[in-house]
Structures are given as C-alpha cells and as structure tokens.
Amino acid sequence: MQIAIVLYDRFTALDAVGPYETLVRLPGAETVFVAERTGPVRSDTGALALTADRTLEEVPAPGIVVVPGGPGQTAQMENEALLDWLRSADASSTWTTSVCTGSLLLAAAGLLQGRRATSHWLALDVLGRLGAQPTGERVVFDGKYVTAAGVSSGIDMGLTLLGRIAGDEHAQAVQLLTEYDPQPPYDAGSPHKAPAHLVEKFRAESRFTLT
Amino acid sequence: MQIAIVLYDRFTALDAVGPYETLVRLPGAETVFVAERTGPVRSDTGALALTADRTLEEVPAPGIVVVPGGPGQTAQMENEALLDWLRSADASSTWTTSVCTGSLLLAAAGLLQGRRATSHWLALDVLGRLGAQPTGERVVFDGKYVTAAGVSSGIDMGLTLLGRIAGDEHAQAVQLLTEYDPQPPYDAGSPHKAPAHLVEKFRAESRFTLT
C-alpha cells in the first residue's frame, strides 16, 4: 500500500511530519511525498522545505491519502489539478485523511459533504460552510475519512489510524519508539483551555474571519 | 538571533520538525536548516528529505543550536567536521539543544561532561558512558544546555524554551496556534508506561546494546 502525503506551497511542516513519523511505520507500506511538481516545497514560514519525490500523477491510487493544512491551503481551494487528484485518489483509497486546514481542501473537493469532520479550531466555521459537520474533537473518524484538528494533532491521528490498521500493539510500539509521552509546559493547546484574551485575539486576526 | 537546526544523513524527521515548528515563532529570530552540504538531506526512513539551506560554515555563530537524533547519529560520532562545528557554535551560543540521540553528538563533542541531560530512553546508558548525567526527565535544562528525550519530545522542548526566552504568554499563544493539546490514543509513550514485553523487545534489539 502507498501512503501519499500531499505537499503544496506554504503548507505547515508539522501537519505533514506528524502523520508521516507514525504512519511510515505501517508494515508493508511505502510512504511517498507528492506534489504537483517534484522537488523542494517550501513550508509556511519559508525556513523549511520538504522534498516531493513524486508528482501527483505518478501516484494515482494511494491506499492512504494525507492532506496537511497551512496558510497555503487558501490558494489551493480553486486548484483544480489538486482537487481532481484528491477526488480521483479518494475513489480508490482505503483511508482519506487530513490535518488542520487540510480538511478544507477535502471539503472543497466535495469529499466531506454531510460528514463529521474537524479542522484547526479557527477554521471549524468555514469547514461547516463547506458542507461538513464540524466537531470539536481532536481526531474524527467518519467511515474512511479521518480528519484531525490543528497542526500537532496529526501525531494523534497517525497513531490512532495506525492502531486501526495494524493493531493496538503495533501502534503502542511506535508510540514507545517515538517516545510520545507528551508533557506540554502549559495547558493552553485548545481554545477551551488557553487564556481567553489569546483566543479572542487570534479569532479577530484570523484569515478565516472574512471568508 | 539565528536558530540553526542541524541535519545529517538518516536523522529522524520529527526530532527536527518538532522544535522547528515552535522555535520558528520566536520573535526576531531567523531559523535556518544547516548541514555539511546544502540541498536535500534524507531522513532515517528514506521516505522524506528536508532541505539544508546553508552549510555549517555559513552559520558559524547561531544563538540557538538544535541537534536532532536518529539512526544516522552513530555515523556522525566521529565526524570531526560536525563535532568541530558544534564546539565552535556552542562557544558563542545562548542555548545549545538536542532531541533524542542528538544529545550523544553533543556529548561526543565534549559539551555535556558532568551535565544533567537526557536522550531517547534506549540511549540513556550510552549518554552516561559519554560523561553526562542522564536523567529520566523529558526535557532537561542544565545551564544553557537543553536536551530532550526521544523524537516527539522536541515539541515539549521547543515550547518550554520558547517560554523561557519570549515569556509564558508567547509560548501559550504558539501552543494554541499549533493546537498542541495532545490526546494520544494509548498511554505507552515511555518505558515506564508501555507494555513490558515491548520495552524488553526493543532493549534487546537496540543498536545501543553493544556500544
């Protein structure tokens, strides 16, 4: 089985690398980073590029599709080459997944109509307007569609999906080897927990406010 | 201030990308991925390459040094070009940091003699034999030296260091924007929590057993 992780200009790196670091350990699977063109693809900060080893066309029928989010997602919402590939890949995929605002791309491709799904907390309203049923959960399964919340949640998504496919023990082994025993220094990782004035500040500044 | 994240053949991607995704949001800092040669550097699985944008020589005096770990660390333990750069960069750095077996490289460069430090749980014994004082903690500060445990712990390290430098509120804002509210599907992320037979299996297979 192929696992295709989609890159596009100004994606968020951890959105892609979190699921990668867990799913790459799925026995018998080949993980491949894909984009419209091969070569380095710059992340949102400009400070990091990941290499796309294959074009979208070269990986037409992956078993698992992973779509990261990031500021660059906005520019992809009308990129028919990418949306066509998502629809086509989804037609034969076993799992179609996203992290952060990657779910907005799945929704734009028409793949999340009426489905329970999630996204970055700042993008949940937009996800709803695109026809999905947003939930506040961190990882959402609806049939073969698996969506994760913002950025770091892709690690939880990858590990959860790994358990579904390869069994709990294999996923626990990967959790142990990646020493995923999180100890955040603050309890501010969701809008329900962070200081209210920070939540309000980011809501006011959000690129999703006017969309 | 420059933040230099060191790449080398067969590093572990999340070791580098976890601290990157948090520290890149340090106000006024420039994050740069460095390696002996510029261009794509393959991670341990072969499925992902990150781009080194600068050579080590081009970034002689970063304010923060970040050294990831990974299976490729072993081959770097006698790479004097890298070790010399680490010593030289450390001479003027404000913070010298590592994730996973990156601490073994700091130790090999002579930077952790007698210091409290950590590493991947499978490498703590080796870290001690290299002259450091290994602890079982996830993120260890000893003066300007900050070491993190295995792979995913670099996120906690990056966020903690960000708080030390830029203040709690800024770090909380970054935690909120990266939605770092971890919900692992299992409680198996440390050798104290994972099923004992998995811990024993990996200890028996470890590349550190005979070193």
Boltz contact constraints between the chains, C-beta under 6 A:
constraints:
  - contact:
      token1: [A, 13]
      token2: [B, 17]
      max_distance: 6.0
  - contact:
      token1: [A, 14]
      token2: [B, 17]
      max_distance: 6.0
  - contact:
      token1: [A, 14]
      token2: [B, 21]
      max_distance: 6.0
  - contact:
      token1: [A, 17]
      token2: [B, 13]
      max_distance: 6.0
  - contact:
      token1: [A, 17]
      token2: [B, 14]
      max_distance: 6.0
  - contact:
      token1: [A, 17]
      token2: [B, 17]
      max_distance: 6.0
  - contact:
      token1: [A, 21]
      token2: [B, 14]
      max_distance: 6.0
  - contact:
      token1: [A, 24]
      token2: [B, 45]
      max_distance: 6.0
  - contact:
      token1: [A, 24]
      token2: [B, 47]
      max_distance: 6.0
  - contact:
      token1: [A, 31]
      token2: [B, 47]
      max_distance: 6.0
  - contact:
      token1: [A, 40]
      token2: [B, 51]
      max_distance: 6.0
  - contact:
      token1: [A, 45]
      token2: [B, 24]
      max_distance: 6.0
  - contact:
      token1: [A, 47]
      token2: [B, 24]
      max_distance: 6.0
  - contact:
      token1: [A, 47]
      token2: [B, 31]
      max_distance: 6.0
  - contact:
      token1: [A, 49]
      token2: [B, 51]
      max_distance: 6.0
  - contact:
      token1: [A, 51]
      token2: [B, 40]
      max_distance: 6.0
  - contact:
      token1: [A, 51]
      token2: [B, 49]
      max_distance: 6.0
  - contact:
      token1: [A, 138]
      token2: [B, 183]
      max_distance: 6.0
  - contact:
      token1: [A, 149]
      token2: [B, 179]
      max_distance: 6.0
  - contact:
      token1: [A, 150]
      token2: [B, 179]
      max_distance: 6.0
  - contact:
      token1: [A, 151]
      token2: [B, 178]
      max_distance: 6.0
  - contact:
      token1: [A, 151]
      token2: [B, 179]
      max_distance: 6.0
  - contact:
      token1: [A, 152]
      token2: [B, 178]
      max_distance: 6.0
  - contact:
      token1: [A, 152]
      token2: [B, 179]
      max_distance: 6.0
  - contact:
      token1: [A, 152]
      token2: [B, 180]
      max_distance: 6.0
  - contact:
      token1: [A, 153]
      token2: [B, 179]
      max_distance: 6.0
  - contact:
      token1: [A, 156]
      token2: [B, 183]
      max_distance: 6.0
  - contact:
      token1: [A, 159]
      token2: [B, 185]
      max_distance: 6.0
  - contact:
      token1: [A, 160]
      token2: [B, 185]
      max_distance: 6.0
  - contact:
      token1: [A, 163]
      token2: [B, 185]
      max_distance: 6.0
  - contact:
      token1: [A, 172]
      token2: [B, 186]
      max_distance: 6.0
  - contact:
      token1: [A, 172]
      token2: [B, 188]
      max_distance: 6.0
  - contact:
      token1: [A, 173]
      token2: [B, 198]
      max_distance: 6.0
  - contact:
      token1: [A, 175]
      token2: [B, 186]
      max_distance: 6.0
  - contact:
      token1: [A, 175]
      token2: [B, 188]
      max_distance: 6.0
  - contact:
      token1: [A, 175]
      token2: [B, 189]
      max_distance: 6.0
  - contact:
      token1: [A, 176]
      token2: [B, 188]
      max_distance: 6.0
  - contact:
      token1: [A, 176]
      token2: [B, 194]
      max_distance: 6.0
  - contact:
      token1: [A, 176]
      token2: [B, 198]
      max_distance: 6.0
  - contact:
      token1: [A, 178]
      token2: [B, 151]
      max_distance: 6.0
  - contact:
      token1: [A, 178]
      token2: [B, 152]
      max_distance: 6.0
  - contact:
      token1: [A, 179]
      token2: [B, 149]
      max_distance: 6.0
  - contact:
      token1: [A, 179]
      token2: [B, 150]
      max_distance: 6.0
  - contact:
      token1: [A, 179]
      token2: [B, 151]
      max_distance: 6.0
  - contact:
      token1: [A, 179]
      token2: [B, 152]
      max_distance: 6.0
  - contact:
      token1: [A, 179]
      token2: [B, 153]
      max_distance: 6.0
  - contact:
      token1: [A, 179]
      token2: [B, 189]
      max_distance: 6.0
  - contact:
      token1: [A, 180]
      token2: [B, 152]
      max_distance: 6.0
  - contact:
      token1: [A, 180]
      token2: [B, 184]
      max_distance: 6.0
  - contact:
      token1: [A, 180]
      token2: [B, 189]
      max_distance: 6.0
  - contact:
      token1: [A, 181]
      token2: [B, 189]
      max_distance: 6.0
  - contact:
      token1: [A, 181]
      token2: [B, 190]
      max_distance: 6.0
  - contact:
      token1: [A, 182]
      token2: [B, 182]
      max_distance: 6.0
  - contact:
      token1: [A, 183]
      token2: [B, 138]
      max_distance: 6.0
  - contact:
      token1: [A, 183]
      token2: [B, 156]
      max_distance: 6.0
  - contact:
      token1: [A, 184]
      token2: [B, 180]
      max_distance: 6.0
  - contact:
      token1: [A, 185]
      token2: [B, 159]
      max_distance: 6.0
  - contact:
      token1: [A, 185]
      token2: [B, 160]
      max_distance: 6.0
  - contact:
      token1: [A, 185]
      token2: [B, 163]
      max_distance: 6.0
  - contact:
      token1: [A, 186]
      token2: [B, 172]
      max_distance: 6.0
  - contact:
      token1: [A, 186]
      token2: [B, 175]
      max_distance: 6.0
  - contact:
      token1: [A, 188]
      token2: [B, 172]
      max_distance: 6.0
  - contact:
      token1: [A, 188]
      token2: [B, 175]
      max_distance: 6.0
  - contact:
      token1: [A, 188]
      token2: [B, 176]
      max_distance: 6.0
  - contact:
      token1: [A, 189]
      token2: [B, 175]
      max_distance: 6.0
  - contact:
      token1: [A, 189]
      token2: [B, 179]
      max_distance: 6.0
  - contact:
      token1: [A, 189]
      token2: [B, 180]
      max_distance: 6.0
  - contact:
      token1: [A, 189]
      token2: [B, 181]
      max_distance: 6.0
  - contact:
      token1: [A, 190]
      token2: [B, 181]
      max_distance: 6.0
  - contact:
      token1: [A, 194]
      token2: [B, 172]
      max_distance: 6.0
  - contact:
      token1: [A, 194]
      token2: [B, 176]
      max_distance: 6.0
  - contact:
      token1: [A, 198]
      token2: [B, 173]
      max_distance: 6.0
  - contact:
      token1: [A, 198]
      token2: [B, 176]
      max_distance: 6.0
